């Protein structure tokens, strides 16, 4: 399953999502969800423990001036990468 996270982990019940994510899933961070992909974020550490692939949309990182702060645990992708993830996963859950 592809989970798309568009809201800040500080404003959601992030632990509820963590209970759903597994190592066969991918998580894409968009909009304010990119805050989850920043270095030293405690929520990112928890998400990485699930074994899921973690991606962040480059355009949303740049729009927030966070490109230099993204963790090396996160793969930065563009819109073509986003399309590839949606093709890979038949199911999508927006968070």
N, C-alpha and C positions, 0 to 999 in steps of 0.2 A: 504494500500500500504506500502511496505517496501522501505524506502529511505536509500541508502548506501552512506555515505559521506567519501570520501577517500582523500580529499584535505583540507588544512588548511582554516578555515573560513576567514582568513585575506587575502587570495589570490583569493577568489571567490565572486560572487554576492550573498552572503548568504541571503540577504533579499528576493531575488526572490524565493528561496527555501521555506523560511518561509511562503510565501503567498500560498504555495501549501499544506503544512502539516496540518493535522487535528488531532483531538483527537482519531480517529479510526486507525491512522497510527503508525508505528514504525520507528525509525531512528537508524541505526547502524553506528557507527563511526569506521573506519578502517584506516590504514596507517597514513598519516598526519592529517586525519580528527579527530584523537583522541585528538588533541589540543582543540577541541570544548568542550570536557568533563572535562576540568581542572577547579579546584576551581576558583571562582571569574571571570569567563569568561563572558563578557557581552552578547555574542552570545548565550551562554548556557541558560542564564536567559530568553532570548527572545524565544528560542526553547521550554523551559519548559512551557511557557505560552500557547503553542498550545495544551497541554494535551497529546501529542504523547508519546509513550514509547521511552525512550532513552537508548541505549545500546552501549557498547564499547567493542571491541575485546581485550581480555586480552593479547594475544601475541603481538599485536601492541603497547599496553601501555608499556609492559615490554621492548620491543625493544628500546623504546625511553626514558626509565628510568623515566616514569611518573606515575607509579603505586601508589605512595604515595600522588600524587597530584590530583587524580580523585575525582570529586564531588560526594556527596552522592545522587544527583539527577539522577545519571547515574548507570545503572546496568552493571556490568562487566560480560562478558560471554566468553566462549571458542568457538572452532569451532563447537562443537555439538550444542551449543546454536544458532550459526549462521545458521546451517542447520534447526533447529526448526523454526526460524523466516522465512526462505524461504518457508518452508512447510505451515506455517500459512498464508502467503500472496501470493496470486496468481500473483500479479503484483509487480514488482521491478523497482525502478528508481535509477540509479547510478548518483551521484552528484560529 
